[in-house]
Amino acid sequence: MSETNQPPEETPAPAPAAGRVVVGVDGSPHSLRALDRAADEAHRRGAELEVVCGGLSARRSAYPETEADRERMRQATREVAVGAADRARERVPGLTVTAIGLSEPAADALVHRSRTAELTVVGTRGHGGFRGLMVGSVSLRLAAHAAGPLMVVRGDSPEPGAPPGETVVGLKWEGATEPVEFGFEAARRTGAPLWVVHSWIYPMLPGVALRLSPREPSTETKRAEQFLEDTLRPFRERFPDVQLGAEQHQGQAAEHLIKLSEGADMLVLGVRRQHRRLGLQLGPVVHQVLHHAKCSVVLVPVA
């Protein structure tokens, strides 16, 4: 039987969405930092942790893949998943952890399981990443295809029990409040401050930028301030205990968000995944932030 005719692997059925954090591991330092962060997130949410190790991406070969090959891959990935699960239990005693090893590619497994997960967590890159690549192929594919919130872990792992830093939310579209709600929920769980920023640029004329006096608030400035106030008002009422700060920023969004990420615990962005000729793609701001943020980045799908 040829490789293309092999039946799809039957993966374990995902658990219900409520109270389940999924993390992808491969034994690399990046994935172990993601594991530590995922364990902390599951603990704060009172959720279970599911540790998933997937196989390598399929490669064309003159020899078809056999069931024995897939079984060896499952055994190897399960060993990695079990070891990672033990590490998570040591970090957070009493945490319920499930270890799953699969022969299917890691990205496919995590995309599938993200459909029913409360949060999916990955590192910036793993063993298969190219040297010097800031964000690996699995992380980028998850960023483009994950069905629910995705956390790409950057920076060093905090010590167990260490107080988290500020949560930063980038607000872009009117009515796209899913990232804001995610940020408020995170801030309520941790007790850390929340900072919401809306970046915008002056309208452009042919060949030049329309520059207005900074001493006199422009119509666009007033409009941005009102947009922030209208968006945040219902959340202020729902989350009165959250320490909230907000700003409207005239300038490039990615540069400002990357600057704000210094010292922050996480940076939350909304994503509208765009279908183009080359498939699902992310916007330029998300790409820049994923590659250059100083803290973990959470991508929240918006309608």
N, C-alpha and C positions, 0 to 999 in steps of 0.2 A: 504494500500500500504506500502511495506517495505521501510526502509530508503534507501536501495541501489537502489530502483526503482524510487526515487524522481527525477523529471526533474531538470537539472542544473539551477541555478539562472541566470536570465538575468541581467547582469550588464550594466550600461550605457556605450555607445560606447565611447572609448577614443577620445580625441580631436587630431588634427594633431600634429605631432611630433615637429614642429618648435615652439619655444617659450612656452614650457610647462614643468614645474617642478612639480613632484609628490612627496608628503611626506606622510608617514604612521604615524598615531597617535593613541594612546589608552588612553590618559589622564595621563600617567605616566610622572614623571619628565624627564626621558630620551627622551621620544617622544616629549615633549614640547621643549627641547633643539634642537631636530632635526627640529621641526617646525620653530623655530626662525632662524636657519641656512638656511632652505629652503626658507623662506621669503626673507632673504638677497640675496640668490643666484638668486631667481627669479627677484628681483629688479635690480641687476647688469646686468642680461641678457636681461632685458626688456621683461620678459616672464610672463605668467600667472602661478598662483600657484593652484594646485589641492590637496586638503586635503582629504585623504582617511582613514576611520576607518573601519576595517573589523571585522568579528565576530570571535568566538573561533573556534579552530580546531574541526572537527567532532569527536565524541567519540562513541564507540559502546555502545548501550543501549538496554535493553529489550523492550523499547518503541520507536516506530518510531518518527522521527521529523515531526511535522505538519507545515502546512502553517502559523498557528497562532504563533508557536514558531519562525519561520523565520521572521514574521512581527514584533514581539516584539524585536528581535535582530536588525532588520533594524532601528527601532525607537531609540533604545538605542545607536547604533553606529552613527546615524545621529546627535543625540544631542551632542555627543563628537566631531564629525567633525565640526558642526556649531560653537561650542564654540571655537575650535581651529582656525577656519577661522576668527572669530572675533578678536582673539589675534593677528593673522598675519596682519590683516588690521590696528590694533592699532600700531603695530611695524613699518609697512611700509604704511603710508597713501597713498591712490591712487592705491594700488596694487589690481589687479583683482584676486579674490580668489573664487574657487568653492569648496563646501563642499559635500562629498559623504559618506553616511553610507551604509554598506552592511552586509548581514548575512553570506556571504561566508568567509572562513578563510582569515585572513589578508595577509598571505604569498602568497596565491593563487591570491588574488586581486592585489597585488603589482607586482608580476611576470608578470601577464597579462598586466598591464598598463605600465610596464617598456618597453614593445616592441615599444611603440610610444612616449615615454617621452624623452625629452632632458637630463634630470637628474632625478634619483630617490633617495630619501633621507630617511634614517631611523635612529633611535637611536640604541645604543648598545643593549639594552634590554628593555622590557616593563613589564606590570603587570604580564604576564605569565611566566617570567623568574625565574629560580631557584635562591635561595639566594646564592650569591658568584659567580654566573656565569658572566664572563666578557662580553661575547657576547651572546645574546639570540638566540633562535631557528629561529625566523623570520629573524633576520639579517643574520644568517649563511645561511639560505635557499636562501635569496636574493643574497648573495655573490656567491652562486653556480649556480643560475639560472637566475638572472636578464639579460635581453637582451641588455641593454644599460649601460651607466655609472651609478654606484651606489656609493653614499656617505654614509658612516657609521659615524655618528657624535659622536665624543669623546670630552671630556673636557668641560669647561664652555662656555656658550653662550657669545659672545662679546656684548658689549653695542651697541645699534643702532648707525650706523655711525662711529664706531671705525675702524681705519685703520687695515686691515688684515696683518698677518705676512707672512713670506716666504712660497712659494710653493716648495715642494720637490718632485722630480720624480725619481723613481727607474727604471733604464733602464737595461733590461736583454737580450732580443732576438734581433738578427739582423733583420732589416726590420719591427719590431713591433713598429712602431712609433706613434700609437694611443695615448698612455699615454703621450708621449712627446708633441704632439699637444694639448692635453687637458691641460697640464701644462702651455704651452705658452699662450693659450687662457685665462686661469684663471689669469695669471700674467698680461696680457695686460688689462684685465678688472679692476683689483684691483690696478695696479701700483706698486705692491710689487715685490721684487726680486724672481727669479726662480733659483733653485739649482737642477742640474741633476747629479745623481751619478750612476756609473756602478761598481758593486761589483763582484769580481771573486776570486777564490782560486787557488793556485799552483797545478799543476797536481800531482796526487798521485802515488807513487810506491808501490808495494806489502808490506804492513806492515809499511811503513814510508811515511812522506811527503817530497817532493822534495823541500828543502830549499835553496834558492840562496842568495848571498850577497845583502843586501839592498842598498849597495853603488853603485852597478852596475845594471842599469835597465835591467831586464830580457826581453827575447823575448815576454813573456806574458804581461809584463807591457807596452811595446811599442805597442803591438797589441791592448791592451785595450784603450790606449790613442788615437790611430788611429781610433778605433771603435767609440769612443765618438766624435771625430772631424768630421768624415764622417757623423754620424747621425745628429749632430747638425747644420752642415753647412747650409742646406737649410732653417732651421728654423731661424737661425740668419738673413738670408736675408729677410725672410717673416715678422719677428717681430723685426725690428731694435731698437725699443724703449724699449724692455724688457731687464731689467738688469739681465744678465745671468752669473751664475757660474757653473762650472762642475768639477768633479773629478772622477778618477778611484781609487777604493779602493780594496786592497788585503785583503780579510778576509770574514767572514760570513756576508751575505747580511742583514739578519733580525736584527741582533744586531746593525749594523751600522745605518740602517734606523730608528730603534726605538730611537737611540741616536739623530739622526738628527731631529726627530719629536718634540723634546723639544723646545718649542718656535715657532714652525712652525704653519702655518694656516691650511695646508692640506698636506697629503702625498699621492701621486698618484702612483698606481701600475698597470701594465698590468696583465690580467688573461687569461690563456688558460684553460678552464674548461675541466677536464679530465674525460672520461667515464671509470669507473672501475666496478668491480663486485658489489660494494655497491652503484652504481649510480654515479652521478656527484660529483667530489671531487676537492678541491682546493689544491694547493701546500703548503708545509710546511712554506715557507717564508710568504705567504699571511696569513696563520693561525696565525703565531706568531705576525705579525704586527697588525692584527685586534684585538688581545687580549691585546697587550701591548703598542701600539703607544700612545703618549701623545697628539696627535691632531687628527682631523678628517681624515679618510682614504677614498680615492676614488679608486674604482676598475673599470678599463676600459677594456672591452673585446678587444682582439686582434685576428686577423685571424690566 
